[in-house]
Amino acid sequence: MDKRLLIVFGVTGNQGGSVANFVLDDPDLSMRYTVRGITRSPSSPKAQNLRDKGAEIVQGDLDDPSSLKSALANAHTVFALTNTQDSGNTVAIEMTQAKVLCSELLQAKVNFVIWSSLPYAREISKGELDVKHFDVKAEIEQYIRNLPIKSSFFTPAYFMQNLINFRMAPRSSPTEDETYVISNCCNQDTLMPLIDVTDTGKWVGAMLAEPEQHEGKAIAAGENLYTWAEIAKIFSQVSGKDVRFQHISDEAFRSNLPEGLRDDLLDMYQLFRDYGYYGMTMKDDVAWGAKQAKGRLTSLEEVLKRESLNLD
């Protein structure tokens, strides 16, 4: 049986790298798919590591439409995503990139596309919230659903890595009594679906294993639901420090966010608090999504230990 050619955009990034590595390492999928990784950095160490494992690496850029035709030549299935832009123009940039790529997918007669999406905050909140970097990905999903191409959607939960590394995330900071505080405008019992981004391939791999079963479906991809109080407790257990969660007012939280992104990020946390990351059906969606993954999922405690959490 001839192998299907899988194109992975952003192959040296977190999501794309996870997908490529999972397929290359999986005994079943590696017999069914060959991997071509698309990246702006084909000479990077990550790209070389993937070459060593058998992937083809091709230079390509969603901002350079001329690079996409050769990147998609003979493609059967494509995993793709757009990245949030810190410039404030993320909606226009991401939508333009997605439409250009979709045009090329149709011209290349690609059979199947798996898109990395996010929840539609404006729809979930009935128009109350405007989380631009969520909604543009949800709008791209709707755009793809209306195209004459088979599709599935990977909708990741909040990345566990954001809790440690991302400058916009709530961070632990010590108080005078040496208690570390994680503070934001959520409540301590606000439920957060969390995902280890390196587990991305476990969900996308399930879609690749049974594309007919997943066609037209979106997977809410989270390992589990955690309250902010539970998150603080796990931080405490792993770090050996006294870590607690503290609710602060919307305005106090907004004032600590990066200028230019304050309203977008405040609305995002209000979504978590008032409506749920995935909306009213979040508990059922996350439970179903976890069952779809191909392999055991990584817990928050395991990620913090692996990343050598250090609050100092």
C-alpha positions as CSV (number, residue, x, y, z in Angstrom):
1,M,0.0,0.0,0.0
2,D,1.3,3.4,-1.0
3,K,1.9,5.8,1.9
4,R,-0.1,9.0,2.2
5,L,1.9,12.2,2.3
6,L,1.2,14.2,5.5
7,I,2.1,17.9,5.4
8,V,2.8,19.5,8.8
9,F,3.0,23.3,8.9
10,G,5.0,24.8,11.7
11,V,6.9,21.6,12.1
12,T,9.6,23.2,14.3
13,G,7.0,24.7,16.6
14,N,5.3,23.1,19.6
15,Q,2.2,21.8,17.9
16,G,3.6,20.9,14.5
17,G,6.7,19.3,16.1
18,S,4.5,17.1,18.3
19,V,2.5,16.0,15.3
20,A,5.5,15.1,13.2
21,N,7.3,13.3,15.9
22,F,4.3,11.3,17.0
23,V,3.6,10.1,13.4
24,L,7.3,9.2,12.9
25,D,7.5,7.3,16.2
26,D,4.1,5.5,15.9
27,P,4.5,2.0,14.4
28,D,1.1,2.1,12.7
29,L,1.1,5.7,11.5
30,S,4.7,5.6,10.3
31,M,3.7,2.8,8.0
32,R,0.7,4.7,6.6
33,Y,2.1,8.2,6.3
34,T,5.3,9.9,5.1
35,V,5.9,13.3,6.7
36,R,6.9,16.6,5.0
37,G,7.5,19.3,7.5
38,I,7.1,23.0,6.5
39,T,9.1,25.6,8.3
40,R,10.7,29.0,7.9
41,S,13.8,27.6,9.6
42,P,14.8,24.4,7.7
43,S,18.4,24.6,9.0
44,S,17.4,24.7,12.7
45,P,18.4,21.8,15.1
46,K,14.7,20.8,15.4
47,A,14.4,20.5,11.6
48,Q,17.6,18.4,11.4
49,N,16.4,16.1,14.2
50,L,13.2,15.5,12.2
51,R,15.3,14.8,9.0
52,D,17.3,12.2,11.0
53,K,14.0,10.5,11.8
54,G,12.9,10.3,8.2
55,A,10.9,13.5,7.6
56,E,11.3,15.7,4.5
57,I,11.9,19.3,5.5
58,V,10.8,22.1,3.1
59,Q,11.0,25.8,3.6
60,G,7.7,27.5,3.5
61,D,5.9,30.5,4.9
62,L,2.2,31.4,5.1
63,D,3.2,35.0,4.4
64,D,4.8,33.9,1.2
65,P,2.1,32.3,-1.1
66,S,4.7,31.4,-3.7
67,S,6.3,29.0,-1.3
68,L,3.1,27.0,-0.8
69,K,2.7,25.3,-4.2
70,S,5.8,23.2,-3.9
71,A,5.2,22.6,-0.2
72,L,1.8,21.0,-1.0
73,A,2.8,19.0,-4.1
74,N,1.3,15.5,-3.9
75,A,-0.1,16.1,-0.4
76,H,-2.9,13.9,0.8
77,T,-3.4,15.3,4.4
78,V,-2.4,18.6,5.9
79,F,-2.1,19.7,9.5
80,A,-2.0,23.5,9.8
81,L,-2.4,26.4,12.1
82,T,-1.9,30.2,12.3
83,N,0.0,31.8,15.1
84,T,-1.4,34.7,17.3
85,Q,0.3,38.0,16.5
86,D,1.4,40.2,19.3
87,S,1.3,43.3,17.0
88,G,-2.5,43.7,17.6
89,N,-3.4,42.8,13.9
90,T,-3.8,39.2,14.6
91,V,-7.3,38.9,13.1
92,A,-6.4,40.4,9.7
93,I,-3.0,38.5,9.5
94,E,-4.3,35.1,10.5
95,M,-7.4,35.3,8.3
96,T,-5.3,36.3,5.3
97,Q,-2.8,33.5,5.9
98,A,-5.6,30.9,6.3
99,K,-7.5,32.0,3.1
100,V,-4.3,31.9,1.1
101,L,-3.4,28.5,2.3
102,C,-7.0,27.2,1.8
103,S,-6.8,28.4,-1.8
104,E,-3.6,26.4,-2.3
105,L,-5.1,23.3,-0.6
106,L,-8.0,23.3,-3.1
107,Q,-5.7,23.8,-6.0
108,A,-3.5,21.0,-4.8
109,K,-6.6,18.8,-4.4
110,V,-5.6,17.9,-0.8
111,N,-7.9,15.2,0.5
112,F,-8.0,16.1,4.2
113,V,-7.1,19.0,6.4
114,I,-6.7,19.0,10.2
115,W,-6.8,22.6,11.6
116,S,-5.8,23.8,15.0
117,S,-8.7,25.9,16.2
118,L,-9.9,27.6,19.4
119,P,-13.3,28.1,21.1
120,Y,-15.6,30.8,19.6
121,A,-15.7,33.2,22.6
122,R,-18.2,35.7,21.0
123,E,-20.6,32.9,20.3
124,I,-20.2,31.2,23.7
125,S,-20.8,34.5,25.5
126,K,-23.6,35.6,23.2
127,G,-21.7,38.6,22.0
128,E,-20.5,39.8,25.5
129,L,-16.8,39.0,25.0
130,D,-14.3,39.8,22.3
131,V,-11.3,37.4,22.5
132,K,-9.8,38.2,19.1
133,H,-7.1,35.6,19.1
134,F,-9.7,32.9,20.0
135,D,-12.4,34.0,17.6
136,V,-10.2,34.4,14.5
137,K,-9.3,30.7,14.8
138,A,-12.9,29.8,15.3
139,E,-13.9,31.9,12.2
140,I,-11.2,30.1,10.2
141,E,-12.7,26.8,11.3
142,Q,-16.1,27.9,10.0
143,Y,-14.5,29.1,6.7
144,I,-12.9,25.7,6.2
145,R,-16.1,23.8,7.1
146,N,-17.7,25.6,4.1
147,L,-15.0,24.4,1.6
148,P,-15.3,21.3,-0.6
149,I,-12.6,19.5,1.4
150,K,-12.8,17.0,4.2
151,S,-11.7,18.4,7.6
152,S,-11.3,17.8,11.3
153,F,-10.4,20.3,14.1
154,F,-8.0,20.1,17.0
155,T,-9.1,22.6,19.6
156,P,-6.5,22.7,22.4
157,A,-7.2,23.6,26.0
158,Y,-5.0,26.1,27.9
159,F,-1.4,25.1,27.5
160,M,0.2,24.0,30.8
161,Q,3.5,25.6,29.6
162,N,1.7,29.0,29.6
163,L,1.5,28.7,33.4
164,I,5.3,28.6,33.6
165,N,6.7,30.5,30.6
166,F,4.2,32.7,28.8
167,R,4.7,36.4,29.8
168,M,1.0,37.1,29.6
169,A,0.1,34.2,31.9
170,P,-0.6,34.7,35.6
171,R,2.7,34.2,37.4
172,S,3.6,33.2,41.0
173,S,5.2,36.0,42.9
174,P,6.4,36.0,46.6
175,T,4.6,38.0,49.3
176,E,6.3,39.3,52.4
177,D,5.7,36.1,54.3
178,E,7.3,34.1,51.5
179,T,4.0,32.7,50.2
180,Y,3.8,32.6,46.4
181,V,0.7,33.9,44.9
182,I,-1.0,33.1,41.5
183,S,-3.5,35.9,40.9
184,N,-6.0,36.7,38.2
185,C,-9.7,37.6,37.9
186,C,-11.0,34.1,37.9
187,N,-12.4,32.4,41.1
188,Q,-10.5,29.7,42.9
189,D,-13.1,27.2,41.7
190,T,-13.0,28.3,38.1
191,L,-12.4,25.1,36.0
192,M,-9.5,25.2,33.6
193,P,-9.0,22.5,30.9
194,L,-5.3,22.0,30.5
195,I,-3.1,20.4,27.9
196,D,0.6,19.6,27.6
197,V,1.3,21.0,24.2
198,T,3.7,18.2,23.5
199,D,0.7,15.9,23.6
200,T,-0.8,17.5,20.5
201,G,0.3,14.6,18.3
202,K,-1.7,12.1,20.5
203,W,-5.0,13.8,19.3
204,V,-4.0,14.5,15.8
205,G,-2.6,11.0,15.5
206,A,-6.0,9.7,16.4
207,M,-7.5,11.7,13.6
208,L,-4.9,10.4,11.2
209,A,-5.6,6.8,12.3
210,E,-9.3,7.1,11.7
211,P,-10.0,10.1,9.5
212,E,-13.5,9.0,8.5
213,Q,-14.5,8.7,12.1
214,H,-13.3,12.2,12.9
215,E,-14.4,14.0,9.7
216,G,-16.4,17.2,10.5
217,K,-15.7,16.9,14.2
218,A,-13.8,19.1,16.6
219,I,-11.9,17.6,19.6
220,A,-11.8,19.6,22.8
221,A,-8.2,18.5,23.6
222,G,-7.5,18.7,27.3
223,E,-5.9,16.2,29.7
224,N,-8.2,17.2,32.6
225,L,-10.1,20.0,34.3
226,Y,-8.3,21.8,37.2
227,T,-9.5,24.6,39.5
228,W,-7.1,27.5,40.1
229,A,-6.9,26.3,43.7
230,E,-5.8,22.8,42.5
231,I,-3.3,24.4,40.1
232,A,-1.8,26.4,43.0
233,K,-1.7,23.2,45.2
234,I,0.2,21.3,42.5
235,F,2.6,24.2,42.0
236,S,3.2,24.0,45.8
237,Q,3.8,20.3,45.8
238,V,6.2,20.3,42.9
239,S,8.1,23.5,43.9
240,G,8.2,22.9,47.6
241,K,7.0,26.4,48.2
242,D,3.8,27.7,49.7
243,V,1.8,28.6,46.6
244,R,-1.8,30.0,46.8
245,F,-4.3,31.4,44.4
246,Q,-5.7,34.9,44.8
247,H,-8.7,36.4,43.1
248,I,-8.2,40.1,42.1
249,S,-10.6,42.5,40.5
250,D,-11.0,42.7,36.8
251,E,-9.5,46.2,36.7
252,A,-6.5,45.2,38.9
253,F,-5.9,42.2,36.6
254,R,-6.2,44.3,33.5
255,S,-3.7,46.8,34.7
256,N,-1.0,44.1,34.9
257,L,-1.5,42.9,31.3
258,P,0.6,44.1,28.4
259,E,-0.7,47.3,26.9
260,G,-2.4,46.7,23.5
261,L,-3.6,43.3,24.6
262,R,-5.3,44.2,27.9
263,D,-8.9,44.1,26.7
264,D,-8.4,40.9,24.7
265,L,-6.7,39.0,27.5
266,L,-9.2,40.3,30.2
267,D,-12.1,39.1,28.0
268,M,-10.3,35.7,27.7
269,Y,-10.1,35.3,31.5
270,Q,-13.7,36.5,31.8
271,L,-14.6,33.7,29.4
272,F,-12.9,31.1,31.6
273,R,-14.7,32.5,34.7
274,D,-18.1,33.3,33.5
275,Y,-18.8,30.9,30.6
276,G,-16.1,28.2,30.7
277,Y,-13.3,27.7,28.3
278,Y,-15.4,25.6,25.9
279,G,-18.8,26.9,27.1
280,M,-21.6,25.2,29.0
281,T,-20.8,21.7,27.7
282,M,-17.1,21.9,28.7
283,K,-17.1,19.0,31.2
284,D,-18.6,16.6,28.7
285,D,-16.5,17.9,25.8
286,V,-13.2,17.5,27.7
287,A,-14.1,14.0,29.0
288,W,-15.0,12.9,25.4
289,G,-11.9,14.6,24.0
290,A,-9.6,12.9,26.4
291,K,-10.9,9.5,25.3
292,Q,-10.1,10.2,21.7
293,A,-6.3,10.7,22.3
294,K,-3.9,8.0,21.1
295,G,-1.9,7.2,24.2
296,R,-1.7,8.3,27.8
297,L,-2.0,12.0,28.5
298,T,0.5,14.1,30.6
299,S,-0.7,15.6,33.9
300,L,0.1,19.1,35.1
301,E,2.3,17.7,37.9
302,E,4.3,15.7,35.3
303,V,4.8,18.7,33.2
304,L,6.0,20.9,36.1
305,K,8.5,18.2,37.1
306,R,9.7,17.7,33.6
307,E,10.2,21.4,33.1
308,S,12.1,21.7,36.4
309,L,9.7,24.3,37.9
310,N,11.6,27.0,39.8
311,L,9.7,29.9,41.3
312,D,12.8,31.8,42.5
